[in-house]
Amino acid sequence: MSEFVLNQGYGYGIVLGLGALFSVLMIALSWAIAKFLNQKQDSERFTTASRNVKQGLISSAVVSSWTWPATLLTSNLWTYSYGIVGAYWYSVTGCFQILVFTLVAIEIKLKCPGIHTIAEVAKVRFGKWGHFCYLFYSLGTNVIVSGMILLGGSQGIAYTTGMNIIAACFLLPVSVCIYTLFGGLQATFLSDWSHTIVIYIMVIVSIVTVYCTSDLIGSPDKMYDLLKDMGESFPLESSANGSYLTFANKDIILTAWNALLGGAATVFMDPSYSQKAIAAGSKEVMRGYMLGGICWQIIPLGLGTSMGLASLALTKNPAFFTYPNKLTDLEAGRGLSLVYAMTAIFGKSGAACAVVMVFMSATSAMSAELISCSSILTYDFYKTYVNPKASGKQLVYVSHLNVIGFSLCMGALAVVFNYIGVTLGWLFSFVGIALGPAFFGLLGMLFYKKMNTMALVVGVPSATLCGIVGWVASATRYSSDGRVDKASLSLSEPLAFGNFISVFSSGIFVWILSQVKSQSWNFNEMNETYFETQIADDADSDEIEFSQVSKESVKDLRKHIFITKILVFCQFIIFLIIIPLSMYGTKYIFSRKLFRGYVCIIIIWAFLAAMWIIFYPLYESKSNLIFVFKKLIGKASTDSSADLSQTDTSSIEREKLDKTSINVAAI
């Protein structure tokens, strides 16, 4: 049997062919927006997408930002390793991160709507040294996350097709770099939407095929019987009665909480997430993030519960790639449970679909990383320390250079990660330990008016040091031979100690040090004295208008903060505490009837989420789409162009009817 499911032609064809197709598509859309909607690619639009993106595209951007290759591969790995609880824990911890980040996104729109990057706030509030400290953590996260995205994407494609892994590392960012250069953050949002559509379609086809039409499984009852048989033939040591149909699994608890705390860095300190919050319209941000989180959760939950469980259930079926054995640790660690399951269910076309999903998730997430790093290098370094009086044209030029340079550097970093043999799981936990302490630095910067420069510059690095010491020290305790090496540092217990110490000691240090010569910060003064003067000279009147927040919007945003806090608390108590721990404590094993209901809920949820992500962005911009279509066929009148400016911008009443002004949600 060949070592690879597909040959190299599939790998190069998907990476080069689909990459070229999406590059052409995104460039064409960017050209159409500039030509027909009078939206030139100025510095504000390139970096912030004019700060008025609507909730439909915000939702799709949230789904895309949280859907890395690791989302697809690791959710299946957890399900394969821990049974039905694996997909549950992966999806719930990720959704909780989105809900908590919603608070940060709302605070950005409320307190500093005119920023280009979140690091600008650190510069104004904590001075040069605070700015450098925050940039270290923010850019460090940006770099490692980008490397992880390319690492997961290149490994998923290379281990399935045999494509040269170095070629995959460098070719994956090429198409992303091209359309990001032409469209900026606006192209990223359009890319997020188009890529997410493909992923949803494949996820739905996978769920429906596994549970409704497949000859190998075809129903929840058949899956239930196969999983019960697997529990008897290959009992799971860490779970109750060796079953794959229970939440009572001791190992997954630590793994899930490591992922939750690791997300403190990979989500909150990754500038690509705050960049999309900056781009959101003030009244759209909460609904966009909330609905995006709900829609995202079904991707790992649905894919894990279908293909992750299928890779278990079909182990004893001759159609499975590793029959009659389970996957080796190496195969499972490479995320091949998804590929093997889709191959068994669909044949080679299934394996190709898996590669396409990995490609889509990698390129879409990488686009956001490119534009966020480019924005930091342009505004926080070039404009702040090199050329404070830079014109809009100069800013766009420097942004383009940064996009190209970052693409090349990240390709090289992914090659390094591949050759030194680090895994996605290890990198994810390391980021949480090393860079996660900045989580409380960010929260203090936005929410705690007493926080001072010392709390950021001294407190956050001190927490990093404590976390690393705790991680290494606990590795010696849990290592079988008392040695500290890659294997012992990868154990769940040391990673848990490191993450807990790193993140929570940061909160303690920030609070204690903030009592020494406390600040009494006023964000209103900061907006008036700094951010409103930072808009580049090439910004149009609408971009200037959206860089401020109206009194009406302030009331809405404060109400949204209250609602979000309630939802965050309820989600934490119900889905992270009550449901999993009560089922863990009772050692409950799913009954046939409950398993049927669980699968039915997932199928319905998947269809509703897909409908929202695919169709709502089109619905909320239907007038703009009609206008563009009329322009293309030469039937648009001057009057219709004028009327269009009011059609899709409900958040601000416009009086300027002499100019067509469309925000990014037009497409």
C-alpha positions in Angstrom: 0.0 0.0 0.0 1.3 3.5 -0.8 2.4 5.6 2.1 0.2 8.5 0.8 -3.5 8.4 0.1 -3.1 10.7 -2.9 -0.2 11.4 -5.3 1.7 14.7 -5.5 -0.4 15.9 -8.4 -3.3 16.5 -6.1 -1.2 18.5 -3.7 0.4 20.8 -6.3 -2.9 21.0 -8.2 -4.9 22.2 -5.2 -2.2 24.6 -3.8 -1.4 26.2 -7.2 -4.7 25.7 -9.0 -7.1 26.8 -6.3 -4.6 29.4 -5.1 -4.5 31.0 -8.6 -8.3 30.8 -8.9 -9.0 32.6 -5.6 -6.3 35.1 -6.3 -7.9 36.0 -9.6 -11.4 36.1 -8.0 -10.3 38.4 -5.1 -8.4 40.7 -7.4 -11.4 40.9 -9.7 -13.7 41.8 -6.7 -11.3 44.4 -5.5 -11.1 45.9 -9.0 -14.9 46.0 -9.2 -15.2 47.7 -5.9 -12.7 50.4 -6.9 -14.2 50.9 -10.4 -17.9 50.7 -9.8 -18.2 51.8 -6.2 -15.6 54.6 -6.2 -13.5 52.9 -3.5 -9.9 53.6 -4.1 -7.4 51.5 -2.1 -6.2 54.2 0.3 -4.3 53.6 3.6 -7.4 53.5 5.8 -9.3 51.1 3.6 -6.3 48.8 3.2 -5.8 48.6 7.0 -9.3 49.0 8.5 -11.7 48.3 5.7 -13.2 51.7 6.5 -14.3 50.5 10.0 -17.9 49.8 9.0 -18.1 46.1 8.1 -21.5 44.6 8.6 -22.5 41.7 10.9 -22.8 39.1 8.1 -19.2 39.5 7.0 -18.1 39.9 10.6 -19.7 36.5 11.4 -17.9 34.8 8.5 -14.6 36.5 9.4 -15.0 35.2 13.0 -15.6 31.7 11.6 -12.6 31.9 9.3 -10.3 33.4 12.0 -11.0 30.5 14.3 -10.9 27.8 11.6 -7.2 27.0 11.3 -6.0 23.7 9.8 -5.5 22.7 13.4 -9.3 23.2 13.9 -10.1 20.6 11.3 -7.3 18.2 12.2 -7.1 18.5 15.9 -10.9 18.3 16.5 -10.8 15.0 14.7 -7.6 13.9 16.6 -9.3 14.6 19.9 -12.4 12.7 18.9 -10.3 9.8 17.7 -8.3 9.8 20.9 -11.0 10.5 23.5 -14.3 9.5 21.8 -17.4 11.7 21.5 -16.3 14.1 24.2 -13.3 15.2 22.2 -15.3 17.2 19.6 -17.4 18.6 22.4 -14.5 20.0 24.4 -12.7 21.4 21.4 -15.8 23.2 20.1 -16.9 24.6 23.5 -13.5 25.9 24.5 -13.1 27.7 21.2 -16.6 29.2 21.3 -15.9 30.5 24.9 -12.8 32.3 23.6 -14.9 34.0 20.9 -17.5 35.1 23.5 -14.8 36.6 25.8 -13.1 38.3 22.9 -16.4 39.9 22.0 -16.0 42.0 25.2 -12.6 43.2 23.9 -14.0 43.9 20.4 -16.9 46.0 21.9 -14.4 47.9 24.2 -12.3 48.8 21.1 -15.3 50.3 19.3 -16.4 52.1 22.5 -13.1 53.5 23.7 -10.7 53.8 20.8 -12.7 53.5 17.5 -10.0 55.4 15.5 -7.1 53.1 16.0 -5.4 51.2 13.3 -3.8 48.5 15.6 -4.5 47.6 19.2 -0.8 48.3 20.0 -1.4 52.0 19.4 -3.3 52.1 22.6 -0.3 50.7 24.5 1.9 53.5 23.0 -0.5 56.3 24.1 -1.3 54.9 27.5 2.1 53.4 28.6 4.7 55.2 26.5 7.6 53.9 24.5 8.6 51.1 26.8 5.1 49.9 27.3 4.6 50.0 23.5 7.8 47.9 23.0 6.7 45.4 25.6 3.2 45.0 24.1 4.6 44.8 20.6 7.0 42.0 21.7 4.0 39.9 22.8 1.7 40.9 20.0 4.2 40.4 17.2 5.5 37.2 18.8 2.0 35.8 18.8 1.5 36.9 15.2 4.7 35.2 14.1 4.2 31.9 15.9 0.5 31.6 15.0 1.3 32.3 11.3 4.0 29.6 11.6 1.4 27.2 13.2 -1.1 27.9 10.4 1.5 27.1 7.7 2.8 24.1 9.7 -0.7 22.6 10.0 -1.5 23.4 6.4 1.8 22.1 4.9 1.7 18.9 7.0 -1.9 18.1 6.2 -1.3 18.5 2.5 2.2 16.9 2.4 1.3 13.8 4.5 -1.8 13.2 2.4 -0.4 13.7 -1.1 3.4 13.4 -0.8 3.9 17.0 -1.9 7.3 18.3 -0.9 6.7 19.9 2.5 9.1 22.8 1.8 7.3 23.6 -1.4 4.0 23.6 0.6 5.4 26.0 3.2 6.3 28.6 0.6 3.5 28.1 -2.0 0.6 28.3 0.5 1.2 32.0 1.3 1.8 33.0 -2.4 -1.9 33.4 -3.5 -2.7 35.0 -0.2 0.0 37.5 -0.5 -1.1 38.4 -4.1 -4.8 39.2 -3.3 -3.9 40.8 0.0 -1.7 43.2 -1.8 -4.5 44.2 -4.1 -7.4 44.3 -1.7 -6.0 44.8 1.8 -8.2 43.9 4.8 -11.2 44.3 2.5 -10.0 41.3 0.4 -9.4 39.4 3.6 -13.1 39.7 4.5 -14.2 38.6 1.1 -11.7 35.7 1.2 -13.0 34.7 4.6 -16.5 34.5 3.3 -15.7 32.6 0.1 -13.4 30.1 1.8 -15.9 29.5 4.7 -18.6 28.7 2.2 -16.5 25.8 0.8 -15.7 24.5 4.3 -19.4 24.6 5.4 -20.5 22.7 2.3 -17.9 20.0 2.9 -18.8 19.7 6.6 -22.5 19.3 5.9 -21.8 16.7 3.2 -19.6 14.8 5.6 -22.2 14.8 8.4 -25.1 13.9 6.2 -23.2 11.2 4.4 -21.9 9.5 7.5 -25.2 9.5 9.3 -27.7 9.3 6.5 -26.5 7.8 3.2 -23.1 6.0 3.6 -23.1 2.2 2.9 -20.5 1.8 5.6 -22.4 3.6 8.4 -25.5 5.4 7.2 -27.4 6.0 10.5 -26.8 7.1 14.1 -27.8 3.6 15.3 -25.1 1.9 13.2 -22.5 4.4 14.4 -23.6 3.7 18.0 -23.2 -0.1 17.5 -19.8 0.3 15.9 -18.5 2.5 18.7 -19.8 0.1 21.3 -17.9 -2.7 19.5 -14.8 -0.6 19.4 -15.0 0.0 23.1 -14.9 -3.7 23.6 -12.2 -4.5 21.0 -9.9 -1.4 21.7 -11.0 -0.1 25.1 -10.1 3.5 25.9 -8.0 3.3 29.1 -8.8 6.8 30.3 -12.6 6.6 30.0 -15.3 5.0 32.0 -15.6 1.3 31.0 -13.3 1.9 28.1 -16.2 3.5 26.2 -16.0 6.1 23.4 -19.5 7.2 24.1 -18.9 9.0 27.4 -17.8 12.3 28.8 -16.1 10.5 31.7 -12.5 10.8 30.4 -9.8 12.1 32.8 -7.2 12.9 30.1 -9.4 15.2 28.0 -10.0 17.6 31.0 -6.4 18.7 31.2 -6.1 18.8 27.4 -9.1 21.0 27.0 -8.1 23.4 29.8 -4.6 23.7 28.3 -6.2 24.6 25.0 -8.5 27.1 26.7 -5.7 28.9 28.5 -3.4 28.6 25.5 -6.0 30.5 23.6 -5.3 33.5 25.9 -2.3 34.2 23.7 -3.3 32.8 20.3 -6.6 34.7 20.4 -6.3 37.8 22.5 -2.7 38.7 21.7 -2.9 37.8 18.0 -3.4 41.2 16.3 -5.4 39.7 13.4 -8.4 39.2 15.7 -8.4 42.8 17.0 -7.9 44.0 13.4 -11.3 42.6 12.5 -12.8 44.1 15.6 -11.4 47.5 14.5 -13.0 47.0 11.0 -16.5 46.1 12.4 -19.3 48.7 12.4 -20.1 49.9 16.0 -23.6 48.4 16.0 -22.6 45.3 14.2 -19.7 44.0 16.4 -21.6 42.2 19.2 -24.1 40.4 16.9 -21.4 39.6 14.4 -19.1 38.0 17.0 -21.8 36.2 18.9 -23.4 34.7 15.8 -20.0 34.0 14.4 -19.1 32.0 17.5 -22.2 29.9 17.4 -21.7 29.2 13.7 -18.0 28.4 14.2 -18.7 25.9 17.0 -20.5 23.5 14.6 -17.4 23.1 12.4 -15.2 21.2 14.9 -18.2 19.7 16.6 -19.8 18.4 13.4 -16.6 17.3 11.7 -15.3 15.6 14.8 -18.6 13.9 15.6 -18.9 12.7 12.0 -15.4 12.0 10.6 -13.6 11.7 13.9 -16.0 9.0 15.1 -16.1 7.4 11.7 -12.3 6.9 11.8 -12.9 5.0 15.0 -15.9 3.1 13.9 -14.4 1.9 10.6 -11.1 0.6 12.1 -12.3 -3.0 11.7 -13.6 -2.4 8.2 -11.4 -3.4 5.2 -12.3 -0.1 3.5 -10.3 1.8 6.2 -6.7 2.8 5.3 -5.0 1.2 8.4 -7.3 -1.9 8.6 -7.2 -4.0 10.8 -5.1 -1.7 13.1 -5.7 1.6 14.7 -3.7 4.6 13.6 -0.2 4.9 15.0 0.6 7.8 17.3 2.6 9.4 14.4 -0.4 9.1 12.0 -2.8 10.4 14.6 -0.5 13.3 15.5 -0.4 14.3 11.8 -4.1 14.7 11.7 -4.6 11.8 9.3 -7.7 10.5 11.1 -9.7 13.0 9.1 -8.1 12.1 5.8 -8.5 8.3 6.3 -12.1 8.6 7.4 -13.0 10.7 4.3 -11.1 8.3 2.1 -13.1 5.4 3.5 -16.4 7.2 3.1 -15.9 8.9 -0.2 -12.9 7.3 -1.8 -10.0 9.4 -3.2 -12.4 12.3 -3.8 -12.9 12.4 0.0 -9.2 12.7 0.6 -9.0 15.5 -2.0 -11.9 17.2 -0.2 -10.0 17.0 3.1 -6.9 18.6 1.4 -9.1 21.3 0.0 -10.6 22.1 3.5 -7.1 22.3 4.9 -6.0 24.6 2.1 -9.0 26.8 2.5 -8.5 27.2 6.3 -4.8 27.8 6.0 -5.0 30.5 3.3 -7.9 32.3 4.8 -6.4 32.5 8.2 -3.0 33.4 6.8 -4.5 36.4 4.9 -5.7 37.9 8.3 -2.2 37.3 9.8 -0.5 39.0 6.8 -2.6 42.2 7.0 -2.4 42.4 10.8 1.4 42.1 10.9 1.7 44.6 8.0 -0.5 47.1 9.9 1.7 46.8 13.0 4.9 47.2 11.1 3.5 50.1 9.2 1.8 52.1 12.0 3.6 51.0 15.1 7.1 51.1 13.7 7.3 53.1 10.5 4.7 55.8 11.2 5.5 56.0 14.9 9.3 55.9 14.9 10.6 56.3 11.4 8.3 58.7 9.5 5.6 60.3 11.7 4.5 62.5 8.9 4.1 59.7 6.4 1.5 60.3 3.7 -1.3 57.9 2.8 0.6 56.8 -0.3 3.7 56.1 1.7 1.8 54.0 4.2 0.2 51.9 1.5 3.6 51.4 -0.1 5.2 50.3 3.2 2.2 48.0 3.9 2.7 46.3 0.6 6.4 45.7 1.3 5.5 44.3 4.7 3.0 41.8 3.3 5.6 40.5 0.8 8.4 40.3 3.4 6.2 38.6 6.1 5.0 36.0 3.6 8.5 34.9 2.8 9.6 34.9 6.5 6.6 32.8 7.6 7.3 30.3 4.9 10.8 29.9 6.2 9.6 29.7 9.8 7.2 26.9 8.9 10.1 25.0 7.3 12.1 25.4 10.5 9.2 24.1 12.6 8.9 21.1 10.3 12.5 20.2 10.5 13.0 20.5 14.2 10.0 18.3 14.7 7.7 20.4 16.8 4.0 19.5 16.8 1.0 21.8 16.6 -0.1 20.8 20.1 3.2 21.5 21.6 3.5 24.9 19.9 -0.1 25.8 20.9 0.7 25.1 24.6 4.1 26.9 24.4 2.5 30.0 23.1 0.1 30.0 26.0 2.9 29.7 28.5 5.3 32.2 26.9 2.9 34.8 25.6 -0.4 34.2 27.4 0.5 36.5 30.3 -0.2 39.5 28.0 -3.9 38.5 28.2 -4.2 40.4 31.5 -2.1 43.1 30.1 -4.6 43.6 27.3 -7.6 43.4 29.6 -6.0 45.9 32.0 -5.2 48.3 29.2 -8.8 48.4 28.0 -10.8 47.8 31.2 -8.7 48.9 34.2 -8.1 52.6 34.4 -5.6 52.2 37.3 -3.1 50.0 35.4 0.3 51.7 35.0 3.3 51.2 32.8 5.1 49.1 35.4 2.3 46.6 35.5 2.8 45.9 31.8 6.6 46.2 31.5 7.4 44.3 34.7 4.3 42.3 35.6 3.7 40.6 32.3 7.3 39.4 31.6 7.5 38.2 35.3 4.5 36.1 34.7 6.1 34.6 31.6 9.2 33.7 33.6 7.1 32.1 36.4 5.1 30.1 33.9 8.2 28.7 32.1 9.8 27.8 35.5 6.7 26.0 36.6 6.4 24.2 33.3 10.0 23.0 33.4 10.0 22.1 37.1 6.8 20.1 36.8 8.2 18.3 33.7 10.9 16.8 35.9 8.3 15.6 38.4 6.1 13.9 35.8 8.8 12.6 33.6 9.4 8.9 34.0 13.2 9.3 34.3 13.3 12.8 35.8 14.7 14.4 32.6 13.5 17.5 30.9 13.2 17.0 27.1 10.6 17.5 24.4 8.7 14.4 25.5 8.4 15.4 29.1 7.6 19.0 28.3 4.8 17.8 26.1 3.0 15.9 28.9 -0.5 17.2 29.8 0.4 17.9 33.5 3.5 20.1 32.9 1.6 22.0 30.2 -1.3 22.5 32.5 0.9 23.8 35.4 2.8 26.1 33.0 -0.4 27.6 31.5 -2.2 28.1 34.8 0.8 29.7 36.5 1.7 31.9 33.5 -1.8 33.3 32.8 -3.1 33.7 36.3 0.1 35.0 37.9 -0.1 37.7 35.2 -3.4 38.9 36.6 -1.9 39.0 40.1 1.2 40.9 39.0 -0.7 43.4 37.0 -3.1 44.2 39.9 -0.4 44.5 42.5 2.0 46.7 40.5 -0.9 48.9 39.4 -1.4 49.9 43.1 2.0 51.6 42.9 1.4 55.1 41.5 -1.9 54.1 39.9 -3.1 55.8 36.7 -6.6 57.3 36.3 -6.9 56.9 32.6 -9.5 58.7 30.5 -10.2 57.2 27.1 -12.2 60.2 25.9 -9.2 62.4 26.2 -7.1 59.9 24.4 -9.5 59.9 21.5 -9.6 63.6 21.3 -5.8 64.2 21.6 -4.4 61.3 19.7 -6.4 58.9 17.6 -8.5 61.4 15.8 -5.3 63.1 14.5 -3.8 59.9 13.2 -6.1 59.4 10.2 -4.0 59.6 7.1 -4.3 62.4 4.5 -5.8 60.1 1.9 -8.9 59.2 4.0 -12.3 60.2 2.6 -15.1 61.8 4.6 -16.8 58.5 5.3 -13.6 56.9 6.7 -13.2 59.9 9.0 -16.8 59.6 10.1 -16.5 55.9 10.9 -13.4 56.5 13.0 -15.6 58.2 15.6 -18.4 56.8 17.7 -21.7 58.6 18.0 -23.6 59.2 21.4 -26.3 56.8 20.2 -23.7 54.1 19.4 -22.1 54.6 22.9 -25.4 53.7 24.5 -25.8 50.6 22.3 -22.2 49.5 23.0 -22.6 49.8 26.7 -25.8 47.7 26.5 -24.0 45.2 24.4 -21.2 44.8 27.0 -23.8 44.0 29.7 -25.5 41.4 27.4 -22.2 39.8 26.5 -21.1 39.5 30.1 -24.3 37.6 30.9 -23.8 35.3 27.9 -20.1 34.7 28.8 -21.0 33.7 32.4 -23.9 31.4 31.3 -21.7 29.7 28.6 -19.0 29.1 31.1 -21.2 27.8 33.9 -23.4 25.6 31.7 -21.2 24.3 28.9 -17.7 24.3 30.6 -18.8 23.3 34.1 -22.3 21.8 34.6 -22.7 19.6 31.5 -19.2 18.1 31.2 -18.4 17.7 34.9 -21.8 16.3 35.8 -21.5 13.7 33.1 -18.0 13.1 34.1 -18.9 12.6 37.8 -21.8 10.2 37.0 -19.7 8.3 34.4 -22.7 8.5 32.2 -22.5 6.5 28.9 -24.6 7.8 26.0 -27.8 5.8 25.4 -28.8 5.0 21.9 -31.7 7.4 22.1 -29.5 10.3 23.5 -26.9 9.7 20.8 -29.7 9.9 18.1 -30.8 13.2 19.5 -27.3 14.5 19.8 -26.6 13.8 16.1 -29.9 15.3 15.0 -29.1 18.5 16.8 -25.7 18.7 15.1 -27.2 18.2 11.7 -29.8 20.9 12.2 -27.3 23.3 13.7 -24.9 22.8 10.7 -27.6 23.7 8.2 -28.7 26.8 10.1 -25.1 28.0 10.6 -24.3 27.4 6.9 -27.4 29.3 5.8 -26.5 32.3 8.0 -22.8 32.5 6.9 -23.5 31.9 3.2 -26.7 33.9 2.6 -27.0 36.7 5.2 -24.0 38.7 3.9 -25.6 38.6 0.4 -29.0 39.6 1.9 -27.7 42.6 3.9 -26.0 43.9 0.7 -28.5 43.0 -1.9 -29.0 46.6 -3.1 -25.3 47.0 -3.6 -25.1 43.8 -5.5 -27.9 44.8 -7.7 -26.2 48.1 -8.4 -22.9 46.4 -9.3 -24.8 44.0 -11.6 -26.5 47.0 -13.4 -23.2 48.7 -13.7 -21.7 45.6 -15.4 -24.5 45.5 -17.9 -24.5 49.2 -18.4 -28.0 49.9 -17.0 -27.2 51.8 -13.7 -28.3 55.4 -13.7 -26.6 58.2 -11.8 -29.6 58.4 -9.5 -29.3 54.8 -8.4 -25.7 55.4 -7.6 -26.6 58.3 -5.4 -29.4 56.4 -3.6 -27.1 53.5 -2.9 -25.1 55.4 -0.3 -28.0 55.1 2.1 -29.1 51.6 1.4 -26.7 49.5 3.5 -25.3 51.9 6.1 -28.1 52.0 8.6 -25.7 52.8 11.5 -25.2 56.4 10.4 -27.7 58.7 8.6 -26.1 60.2 5.6 -26.8 63.5 3.9 -24.2 63.2 1.2 -26.2 62.0 -1.8 -23.7 63.3 -4.4 -21.3 60.4 -3.9 -21.4 56.7 -3.9 -19.9 55.3 -0.7 -20.0 51.6 -0.1 -18.5 49.8 2.9 -16.8 46.4 2.5 -20.1 44.6 3.2 -21.1 45.5 -0.3 -19.8 42.2 -1.5 
